[in-house]
């Protein structure tokens, strides 16, 4: 089942304007960048992380070319060592598969347990690009509309300086 219509419905319900773009399946940020190159938008990557015990999960959102220093992120969250969450955890927590990680996966996080960290460099961007929970499409939204979407969720959201 295509998860994108649920994302579009959530955005429509919030009055969020967005642009949809279809493309072949991509599995990495680098592959997505090829299809995003013609779009006038800040390209974003999304990392799904877990703590050492596996009892806390994080979604880290940053510009596609930035490296995420997990040791630095640990300092922001005050948790123990972080690592990438498995495909099974990703499905359990956000209802997503690898290659489709997106802030819009939060619509599947019914208890709001995934904590969101957004790189401060994205703040105020005119246009940001993400997947609509599937890796064969992309959605462009404004920073203000991303904030509006995140505010509609019960997840903890922090804007931090990464890198």
C-alpha positions as a Markdown table, in Angstrom:
| # | Residue | x | y | z |
|---|---|---|---|---|
| 1 | Unk | 0.0 | 0.0 | 0.0 |
| 2 | Unk | 1.3 | 3.5 | -0.9 |
| 3 | Unk | 1.7 | 5.5 | 2.3 |
| 4 | Unk | 2.0 | 8.9 | 0.4 |
| 5 | Unk | -1.8 | 9.5 | 0.3 |
| 6 | Unk | -1.9 | 9.5 | 4.1 |
| 7 | Unk | 0.8 | 12.1 | 4.2 |
| 8 | Unk | -1.0 | 14.3 | 1.6 |
| 9 | Unk | -4.2 | 14.0 | 3.6 |
| 10 | Unk | -2.4 | 15.1 | 6.8 |
| 11 | Unk | -0.9 | 18.1 | 5.1 |
| 12 | Unk | -4.2 | 19.0 | 3.5 |
| 13 | Unk | -5.9 | 18.8 | 6.8 |
| 14 | Unk | -3.4 | 21.3 | 8.3 |
| 15 | Unk | -3.7 | 23.6 | 5.3 |
| 16 | Unk | -0.1 | 23.0 | 4.4 |
| 17 | Unk | 0.9 | 23.8 | 0.8 |
| 18 | Unk | 3.2 | 21.4 | -0.8 |
| 19 | Unk | 4.6 | 20.3 | -4.2 |
| 20 | Unk | 4.7 | 16.6 | -5.2 |
| 21 | Unk | 7.4 | 15.1 | -7.4 |
| 22 | Unk | 7.5 | 11.5 | -8.6 |
| 23 | Unk | 10.8 | 9.8 | -9.4 |
| 24 | Unk | 12.3 | 6.3 | -9.5 |
| 25 | Unk | 12.9 | 4.6 | -6.2 |
| 26 | Unk | 15.9 | 5.9 | -4.3 |
| 27 | Unk | 17.6 | 4.3 | -1.2 |
| 28 | Unk | 20.2 | 6.9 | -0.2 |
| 29 | Unk | 20.4 | 10.6 | 0.2 |
| 30 | Unk | 22.9 | 10.6 | -2.7 |
| 31 | Unk | 20.5 | 8.8 | -5.0 |
| 32 | Unk | 17.7 | 11.2 | -4.0 |
| 33 | Unk | 20.0 | 14.2 | -4.7 |
| 34 | Unk | 20.2 | 13.2 | -8.4 |
| 35 | Unk | 16.4 | 13.6 | -8.7 |
| 36 | Unk | 16.2 | 16.7 | -6.5 |
| 37 | Unk | 18.9 | 18.7 | -8.3 |
| 38 | Unk | 16.5 | 20.5 | -10.5 |
| 39 | Unk | 14.2 | 21.5 | -7.6 |
| 40 | Unk | 14.8 | 24.8 | -5.9 |
| 41 | Unk | 14.7 | 23.5 | -2.4 |
| 42 | Unk | 17.0 | 22.6 | 0.5 |
| 43 | Unk | 17.7 | 18.9 | 0.2 |
| 44 | Unk | 17.3 | 17.1 | 3.5 |
| 45 | Unk | 18.3 | 13.7 | 4.9 |
| 46 | Unk | 16.6 | 12.0 | 7.8 |
| 47 | Unk | 18.4 | 9.6 | 10.2 |
| 48 | Unk | 16.5 | 7.2 | 12.4 |
| 49 | Unk | 18.6 | 6.5 | 15.5 |
| 50 | Unk | 18.3 | 4.5 | 18.7 |
| 51 | Unk | 20.0 | 4.7 | 22.1 |
| 52 | Unk | 22.2 | 1.8 | 23.4 |
| 53 | Unk | 19.4 | 0.2 | 25.3 |
| 54 | Unk | 17.0 | 0.5 | 22.4 |
| 55 | Unk | 14.3 | 2.2 | 24.5 |
| 56 | Unk | 14.5 | 5.6 | 22.9 |
| 57 | Unk | 14.4 | 6.6 | 19.3 |
| 58 | Unk | 15.4 | 9.8 | 17.4 |
| 59 | Unk | 14.7 | 11.3 | 14.1 |
| 60 | Unk | 17.5 | 13.6 | 13.0 |
| 61 | Unk | 16.8 | 16.0 | 10.2 |
| 62 | Unk | 19.7 | 17.9 | 8.5 |
| 63 | Unk | 20.8 | 19.2 | 5.1 |
| 64 | Unk | 21.9 | 16.4 | 2.8 |
| 65 | Unk | 25.6 | 17.3 | 2.6 |
| 66 | Unk | 26.1 | 17.6 | 6.3 |
| 67 | Unk | 27.7 | 14.8 | 8.3 |
| 68 | Unk | 25.9 | 13.8 | 11.5 |
| 69 | Unk | 28.4 | 13.3 | 14.4 |
| 70 | Unk | 26.6 | 10.8 | 16.5 |
| 71 | Unk | 28.9 | 11.6 | 19.5 |
| 72 | Unk | 27.9 | 15.3 | 19.3 |
| 73 | Unk | 24.2 | 14.3 | 19.0 |
| 74 | Unk | 24.5 | 12.2 | 22.2 |
| 75 | Unk | 25.5 | 15.4 | 24.0 |
| 76 | Unk | 22.2 | 17.1 | 22.9 |
| 77 | Unk | 20.0 | 14.3 | 24.0 |
| 78 | Unk | 21.8 | 13.4 | 27.1 |
| 79 | Unk | 21.5 | 9.7 | 26.2 |
| 80 | Unk | 24.0 | 6.9 | 26.0 |
| 81 | Unk | 25.6 | 5.9 | 22.7 |
| 82 | Unk | 23.5 | 6.2 | 19.6 |
| 83 | Unk | 23.4 | 4.0 | 16.5 |
| 84 | Unk | 21.2 | 3.6 | 13.5 |
| 85 | Unk | 17.9 | 1.8 | 14.1 |
| 86 | Unk | 17.3 | -1.4 | 12.3 |
| 87 | Unk | 14.7 | -1.7 | 9.5 |
| 88 | Unk | 12.4 | -3.6 | 12.0 |
| 89 | Unk | 12.6 | -0.7 | 14.5 |
| 90 | Unk | 12.0 | 1.8 | 11.8 |
| 91 | Unk | 8.9 | 0.0 | 10.8 |
| 92 | Unk | 7.7 | -0.5 | 14.4 |
| 93 | Unk | 8.3 | 3.1 | 15.4 |
| 94 | Unk | 7.5 | 5.1 | 12.2 |
| 95 | Unk | 5.9 | 2.7 | 9.8 |
| 96 | Unk | 8.7 | 3.3 | 7.3 |
| 97 | Unk | 11.1 | 1.3 | 5.3 |
| 98 | Unk | 14.8 | 2.2 | 4.7 |
| 99 | Unk | 15.1 | 4.8 | 2.0 |
| 100 | Unk | 11.8 | 6.5 | 2.9 |
| 101 | Unk | 12.7 | 8.0 | 6.3 |
| 102 | Unk | 10.9 | 11.4 | 6.7 |
| 103 | Unk | 9.5 | 13.6 | 9.3 |
| 104 | Unk | 6.1 | 12.7 | 7.9 |
| 105 | Unk | 6.6 | 9.2 | 9.3 |
| 106 | Unk | 5.6 | 10.8 | 12.6 |
| 107 | Unk | 2.0 | 10.3 | 11.5 |
| 108 | Unk | 2.6 | 6.7 | 12.4 |
| 109 | Unk | 4.1 | 7.4 | 15.8 |
| 110 | Unk | 0.9 | 7.3 | 17.7 |
| 111 | Unk | 2.4 | 7.6 | 21.2 |
| 112 | Unk | 4.8 | 10.4 | 20.2 |
| 113 | Unk | 7.8 | 8.6 | 21.5 |
| 114 | Unk | 10.3 | 9.3 | 18.7 |
| 115 | Unk | 12.2 | 12.5 | 19.5 |
| 116 | Unk | 13.0 | 14.9 | 16.7 |
| 117 | Unk | 16.2 | 16.8 | 16.3 |
| 118 | Unk | 16.4 | 19.4 | 13.5 |
| 119 | Unk | 19.7 | 21.1 | 12.5 |
| 120 | Unk | 19.5 | 24.8 | 13.1 |
| 121 | Unk | 20.8 | 25.5 | 9.6 |
| 122 | Unk | 17.4 | 24.4 | 8.2 |
| 123 | Unk | 15.5 | 27.0 | 10.2 |
| 124 | Unk | 13.9 | 29.6 | 8.0 |
| 125 | Unk | 14.6 | 27.7 | 4.7 |
| 126 | Unk | 12.2 | 28.8 | 2.0 |
| 127 | Unk | 11.7 | 25.3 | 0.8 |
| 128 | Unk | 12.6 | 21.9 | 2.2 |
| 129 | Unk | 12.4 | 18.5 | 0.4 |
| 130 | Unk | 11.4 | 15.2 | 2.0 |
| 131 | Unk | 9.9 | 11.9 | 1.0 |
| 132 | Unk | 6.2 | 11.4 | 1.7 |
| 133 | Unk | 7.0 | 8.1 | 3.5 |
| 134 | Unk | 7.8 | 6.4 | 0.2 |
| 135 | Unk | 11.1 | 6.6 | -1.8 |
| 136 | Unk | 9.4 | 7.0 | -5.2 |
| 137 | Unk | 8.2 | 10.5 | -4.5 |
| 138 | Unk | 9.2 | 13.8 | -2.8 |
| 139 | Unk | 7.4 | 16.7 | -1.2 |
| 140 | Unk | 8.5 | 20.3 | -1.0 |
| 141 | Unk | 7.3 | 22.3 | 2.0 |
| 142 | Unk | 8.3 | 25.6 | 3.6 |
| 143 | Unk | 10.1 | 25.7 | 7.0 |
| 144 | Unk | 7.0 | 27.3 | 8.5 |
| 145 | Unk | 4.8 | 24.5 | 7.2 |
| 146 | Unk | 7.3 | 21.9 | 8.5 |
| 147 | Unk | 7.0 | 23.6 | 11.9 |
| 148 | Unk | 3.2 | 23.5 | 11.6 |
| 149 | Unk | 3.2 | 19.8 | 10.8 |
| 150 | Unk | 5.6 | 19.0 | 13.7 |
| 151 | Unk | 3.5 | 21.1 | 16.1 |
| 152 | Unk | 0.5 | 18.9 | 15.1 |
| 153 | Unk | 2.3 | 15.8 | 16.5 |
| 154 | Unk | 2.9 | 15.0 | 20.1 |
| 155 | Unk | 6.7 | 14.3 | 19.5 |
| 156 | Unk | 9.4 | 16.3 | 21.3 |
| 157 | Unk | 11.1 | 18.6 | 18.8 |
| 158 | Unk | 14.4 | 20.4 | 19.3 |
| 159 | Unk | 16.4 | 22.6 | 17.0 |
| 160 | Unk | 20.1 | 22.1 | 17.5 |
| 161 | Unk | 23.3 | 22.9 | 15.8 |
| 162 | Unk | 24.7 | 19.8 | 14.1 |
| 163 | Unk | 28.2 | 19.9 | 12.7 |
